[in-house]
Amino acid sequence: MNTPSPTLVLLVAVVVVAWLTAASIAVRSASRIWLRHWIEHRPAGFDVAEQYLERPTRLILAAAAANALVTVLAGAIVTAWAPRGPASAAYIVVAVLFLLIFGKIIPRAVARRWPARLIPILLPPLRIVEITLTPLIALSRWVERFAAREERAIDHTHDGRDGIEDLLREGELEGVGARDEIAIITGVVRFGEKTLRDVMTPRAQIFALDESLSPGELARRIADSAYSRVPITRHDSLDEIIGMVHAFDILRADGERPTLRPVPDAPADTRCDDLLYRMLRASAHLAVVREPDGCTAGIVTLEDLLEELVGDIRDEHDDVGPATRTASTP
């Protein structure tokens, strides 16, 4: 009876493992928007991507399970039929390194670099693997759900934010999302825990103008300041901010006194997401941050809050280094 060649078994195993690894990483590296676009324009019969969007865990579990099975079987066969004697250990070490490099490392790198090119080639056959391993996948998901229930019953003190950030970091390493996407999601997670005191422009750096200024002087100072939205005070007191004026309001007023826009206020310990919701509903672009005694602690703009979510926001009027104006406070 002919015995299988360990070298041939190793080569077949490397090809299969490389395919499973590349398919899994490619589909997780591609954005869901791109996948939906590909689904709409795919050739007839290529429905596995749509099934991935509907049930992503099943497809990934199928690839992981098949990967593990092929690796274990190939390892057992290669070990059993490898050359005996002093060369046996060296042969097994070389086989493991060969499988690791050409079956894991290189396919991962290639799949992360060109997911869109590889998905149409590698993904459709993965459906066969999923169907074949359905019982194993069902058992794996049952064990996973049972373990999750046990973990929740034992420990209710896990920090949700840290857990999500750990998953995001793991996802970045596994090719689930691009670095910019991970950074934005992390910003969203942290945003809900920040207060206005963390993001506001402090009182000493507020640029504000008094309502007693003439329309011409008001227009000149706003033009010199390079700010488009300026708080308006009463009696030159930052504790009495009565509204806000936009540079466009000055132009539309045509030499007359512009109408002030209302400015909401909020305590300094207000969460950023709460104020963002209020400002969006009220179409407000600036809010006053108050201390418990009612004094002005600072101001916060809609742009400040959005930058906490998505990073720095610049337009063609922004300088490379942001200028800071210090208002005289009574």
C-alpha positions as CSV (number, residue, x, y, z in Angstrom):
1,M,0.0,0.0,0.0
2,N,1.4,3.3,-1.0
3,T,1.9,5.9,1.8
4,P,1.3,9.5,1.2
5,S,4.3,11.6,0.5
6,P,4.8,14.0,3.5
7,T,6.1,16.7,1.2
8,L,3.0,16.5,-1.0
9,V,0.7,16.5,2.0
10,L,2.6,19.6,3.3
11,L,2.2,21.4,-0.1
12,V,-1.5,20.7,-0.3
13,A,-2.0,21.8,3.3
14,V,-0.1,25.0,2.7
15,V,-2.3,25.8,-0.4
16,V,-5.5,25.1,1.5
17,V,-4.4,27.0,4.7
18,A,-3.2,30.0,2.6
19,W,-6.6,30.1,0.8
20,L,-8.6,30.0,4.0
21,T,-6.4,32.6,5.7
22,A,-6.4,34.9,2.7
23,A,-10.2,34.6,2.2
24,S,-10.9,35.3,5.9
25,I,-8.6,38.3,6.2
26,A,-9.7,39.7,2.8
27,V,-13.4,39.7,3.7
28,R,-12.7,41.3,7.1
29,S,-10.4,43.9,5.6
30,A,-13.0,45.1,3.0
31,S,-15.5,47.6,4.1
32,R,-19.1,46.6,4.3
33,I,-20.0,49.4,1.8
34,W,-17.6,47.9,-0.8
35,L,-19.0,44.4,-0.2
36,R,-22.6,45.7,-0.7
37,H,-21.5,47.3,-4.0
38,W,-19.8,44.1,-5.1
39,I,-22.9,42.1,-4.2
40,E,-25.0,44.3,-6.5
41,H,-22.7,43.8,-9.4
42,R,-21.5,40.2,-8.8
43,P,-21.9,37.4,-11.4
44,A,-24.9,35.1,-10.9
45,G,-24.4,32.6,-8.1
46,F,-21.9,34.6,-6.1
47,D,-24.1,35.0,-3.1
48,V,-21.6,34.1,-0.3
49,A,-20.7,37.8,0.3
50,E,-24.3,38.6,0.9
51,Q,-24.5,35.7,3.4
52,Y,-21.4,37.0,5.0
53,L,-23.1,40.4,5.6
54,E,-26.1,38.7,7.0
55,R,-24.2,36.1,9.1
56,P,-20.5,37.2,9.4
57,T,-19.7,35.0,12.3
58,R,-20.6,31.7,10.6
59,L,-18.3,32.3,7.6
60,I,-15.4,33.4,9.8
61,L,-15.9,30.4,12.1
62,A,-16.0,28.1,9.1
63,A,-12.7,29.4,7.8
64,A,-11.1,29.2,11.2
65,A,-12.4,25.6,11.9
66,A,-11.3,24.4,8.5
67,N,-7.9,26.0,8.9
68,A,-7.4,24.3,12.2
69,L,-8.6,20.9,10.9
70,V,-6.3,21.0,7.9
71,T,-3.3,22.1,10.0
72,V,-3.8,19.4,12.6
73,L,-4.4,16.6,9.9
74,A,-1.4,17.8,7.9
75,G,0.8,17.9,11.0
76,A,-0.3,14.4,12.0
77,I,0.4,12.9,8.6
78,V,3.7,14.8,8.1
79,T,4.9,13.7,11.6
80,A,3.9,10.1,11.0
81,W,5.5,9.7,7.6
82,A,8.4,12.0,8.0
83,P,11.9,10.6,7.5
84,R,13.2,8.7,10.5
85,G,16.5,9.3,12.2
86,P,18.4,12.5,13.0
87,A,16.8,14.3,10.1
88,S,13.2,13.9,11.5
89,A,13.3,16.8,13.9
90,A,14.8,19.1,11.3
91,Y,12.3,18.1,8.7
92,I,9.4,18.8,11.1
93,V,10.8,22.2,12.0
94,V,11.2,23.2,8.4
95,A,7.7,22.0,7.6
96,V,6.2,24.1,10.4
97,L,8.2,27.2,9.3
98,F,7.1,26.6,5.7
99,L,3.4,26.3,6.7
100,L,3.7,29.4,8.9
101,I,5.4,31.6,6.3
102,F,3.6,30.5,3.1
103,G,0.3,29.5,4.7
104,K,-0.2,32.3,7.3
105,I,2.1,35.3,7.2
106,I,2.3,35.9,3.4
107,P,-1.4,35.3,2.7
108,R,-2.4,37.7,5.6
109,A,-0.2,40.4,4.2
110,V,-1.4,40.0,0.6
111,A,-5.1,39.8,1.7
112,R,-4.8,43.0,3.7
113,R,-3.1,44.8,0.8
114,W,-5.5,43.7,-2.0
115,P,-8.8,42.5,-0.5
116,A,-11.0,43.8,-3.3
117,R,-9.0,41.8,-5.9
118,L,-8.9,38.6,-3.9
119,I,-12.5,38.5,-2.6
120,P,-14.1,37.5,-6.0
121,I,-11.6,34.7,-6.3
122,L,-11.3,33.4,-2.8
123,L,-14.7,34.0,-1.2
124,P,-17.2,31.9,-3.2
125,P,-15.6,28.4,-2.4
126,L,-15.8,29.3,1.3
127,R,-19.5,28.6,1.1
128,I,-18.8,24.9,0.6
129,V,-16.7,24.9,3.7
130,E,-19.4,26.6,5.7
131,I,-22.0,24.0,4.6
132,T,-19.7,21.1,5.3
133,L,-18.8,22.3,8.8
134,T,-22.2,23.4,9.9
135,P,-22.5,20.9,12.8
136,L,-19.1,22.0,14.1
137,I,-20.0,25.7,13.7
138,A,-23.2,25.2,15.6
139,L,-21.4,23.5,18.4
140,S,-18.8,26.2,18.6
141,R,-21.4,29.0,18.7
142,W,-23.3,27.1,21.5
143,V,-20.1,26.8,23.6
144,E,-19.3,30.5,22.9
145,R,-22.7,31.6,24.0
146,F,-22.6,29.4,27.1
147,A,-19.1,30.7,28.1
148,A,-20.3,34.3,27.6
149,R,-23.3,33.7,29.9
150,E,-21.0,32.2,32.5
151,E,-18.5,35.1,32.2
152,R,-21.3,37.7,32.6
153,A,-22.6,35.9,35.7
154,I,-19.2,35.8,37.3
155,D,-18.0,39.3,36.5
156,H,-20.2,42.4,36.2
157,T,-17.4,44.9,36.7
158,H,-15.8,44.8,33.3
159,D,-15.1,48.2,32.0
160,G,-17.1,48.4,28.8
161,R,-15.0,51.1,27.2
162,D,-11.7,49.2,27.8
163,G,-13.3,46.1,26.4
164,I,-14.5,47.7,23.2
165,E,-11.1,49.4,22.8
166,D,-9.4,46.0,23.2
167,L,-11.6,44.5,20.6
168,L,-10.9,47.4,18.2
169,R,-7.1,47.0,18.7
170,E,-7.5,43.2,18.1
171,G,-9.6,44.0,15.0
172,E,-7.0,46.3,13.6
173,L,-4.3,43.6,14.0
174,E,-6.6,41.0,12.3
175,G,-7.4,43.4,9.4
176,V,-11.0,44.1,10.4
177,G,-10.8,47.8,9.9
178,A,-8.4,50.4,8.7
179,R,-6.4,52.5,11.2
180,D,-8.5,55.7,10.5
181,E,-11.7,53.8,11.0
182,I,-10.5,52.3,14.2
183,A,-9.5,55.7,15.5
184,I,-12.9,57.2,14.7
185,I,-14.7,54.4,16.5
186,T,-12.4,54.7,19.5
187,G,-13.2,58.4,19.5
188,V,-16.9,57.7,19.6
189,V,-16.4,55.2,22.5
190,R,-14.5,57.8,24.5
191,F,-16.7,60.7,23.6
192,G,-19.6,59.7,25.8
193,E,-17.4,59.8,28.9
194,K,-16.0,63.3,28.3
195,T,-17.5,66.4,29.9
196,L,-17.5,70.0,28.5
197,R,-14.7,70.9,30.8
198,D,-12.5,68.5,28.9
199,V,-13.1,70.1,25.5
200,M,-14.1,73.8,26.1
201,T,-12.2,76.9,25.3
202,P,-11.4,78.2,28.8
203,R,-12.6,81.6,29.9
204,A,-9.1,83.3,29.6
205,Q,-9.0,82.4,25.9
206,I,-12.5,83.6,24.9
207,F,-12.6,86.3,22.2
208,A,-15.8,88.2,22.8
209,L,-17.2,91.6,21.9
210,D,-19.6,93.9,23.8
211,E,-23.1,94.8,22.5
212,S,-22.3,98.5,23.0
213,L,-19.9,98.5,20.0
214,S,-21.2,100.3,16.9
215,P,-22.0,98.1,13.8
216,G,-18.9,99.4,12.0
217,E,-16.6,98.7,14.9
218,L,-18.1,95.3,15.5
219,A,-17.5,94.4,11.8
220,R,-13.9,95.7,11.9
221,R,-13.0,93.7,15.0
222,I,-14.6,90.5,13.8
223,A,-12.7,90.9,10.5
224,D,-9.4,91.4,12.4
225,S,-10.1,88.4,14.6
226,A,-10.4,85.8,11.8
227,Y,-13.3,84.2,13.8
228,S,-16.6,83.7,12.0
229,R,-18.7,83.3,15.2
230,V,-18.2,85.6,18.1
231,P,-20.0,85.7,21.5
232,I,-21.6,89.1,22.4
233,T,-21.4,90.2,26.0
234,R,-23.3,92.8,28.1
235,H,-21.4,95.3,30.3
236,D,-18.1,93.8,29.0
237,S,-18.6,90.8,31.2
238,L,-18.0,87.2,30.1
239,D,-20.5,86.2,32.7
240,E,-23.2,87.9,30.7
241,I,-23.0,86.4,27.2
242,I,-26.3,87.4,25.6
243,G,-25.9,85.8,22.2
244,M,-23.6,85.2,19.2
245,V,-23.1,87.0,16.0
246,H,-21.9,85.4,12.7
247,A,-19.8,87.2,10.2
248,F,-22.5,86.7,7.6
249,D,-24.9,88.5,9.9
250,I,-22.7,91.6,9.7
251,L,-22.8,91.5,5.9
252,R,-26.5,91.0,5.7
253,A,-27.2,93.8,8.2
254,D,-25.7,96.3,5.7
255,G,-24.5,98.7,8.3
256,E,-27.3,98.1,10.8
257,R,-27.0,96.4,14.1
258,P,-27.1,92.6,13.4
259,T,-29.6,90.3,15.1
260,L,-28.0,88.2,17.8
261,R,-28.4,84.4,17.6
262,P,-29.3,82.6,20.8
263,V,-26.6,80.7,22.6
264,P,-27.5,77.8,24.9
265,D,-25.6,77.2,28.1
266,A,-24.7,74.1,30.0
267,P,-23.0,73.1,33.3
268,A,-19.3,72.3,33.0
269,D,-19.9,68.7,34.0
270,T,-22.4,68.0,31.2
271,R,-21.4,65.1,29.0
272,C,-20.3,66.0,25.5
273,D,-22.8,63.7,23.8
274,D,-25.7,65.3,25.7
275,L,-24.7,68.8,24.6
276,L,-24.1,67.7,21.0
277,Y,-27.6,66.3,20.9
278,R,-29.0,69.6,22.2
279,M,-27.0,71.7,19.8
280,L,-28.0,69.7,16.8
281,R,-31.7,69.8,17.7
282,A,-31.4,73.6,18.2
283,S,-29.2,74.2,15.2
284,A,-26.8,76.0,17.6
285,H,-23.1,76.3,16.8
286,L,-21.8,77.7,20.1
287,A,-22.7,77.2,23.7
288,V,-21.6,78.8,27.0
289,V,-20.2,76.5,29.7
290,R,-21.1,77.5,33.2
291,E,-19.6,76.9,36.6
292,P,-21.9,75.9,39.5
293,D,-22.1,79.5,40.6
294,G,-23.3,80.6,37.2
295,C,-20.0,82.2,36.1
296,T,-18.7,81.5,32.6
297,A,-16.2,78.7,32.6
298,G,-15.6,78.7,28.9
299,I,-17.3,78.2,25.5
300,V,-17.6,75.2,23.3
301,T,-18.5,75.1,19.6
302,L,-20.1,72.4,17.5
303,E,-16.8,72.0,15.7
304,D,-15.1,71.3,19.0
305,L,-17.5,68.5,19.8
306,L,-17.3,67.0,16.3
307,E,-13.5,67.1,16.4
308,E,-13.6,64.9,19.5
309,L,-15.4,62.4,17.4
310,V,-13.6,62.4,14.1
311,G,-10.3,64.3,14.7
312,D,-9.1,67.7,13.6
313,I,-11.4,69.5,11.2
314,R,-9.8,72.2,9.0
315,D,-10.9,74.3,6.1
316,E,-9.2,76.5,3.6
317,H,-9.3,79.4,6.1
318,D,-7.4,77.6,8.9
319,D,-3.8,78.4,9.7
320,V,-1.3,75.7,10.2
321,G,-1.0,76.8,13.8
322,P,-4.3,77.8,15.4
323,A,-4.2,81.4,16.8
324,T,-5.4,82.1,20.3
325,R,-7.1,85.3,21.2
326,T,-7.3,86.3,24.9
327,A,-10.2,88.4,25.9
328,S,-10.0,91.0,28.7
329,T,-12.2,89.8,31.5
330,P,-13.5,92.0,34.3
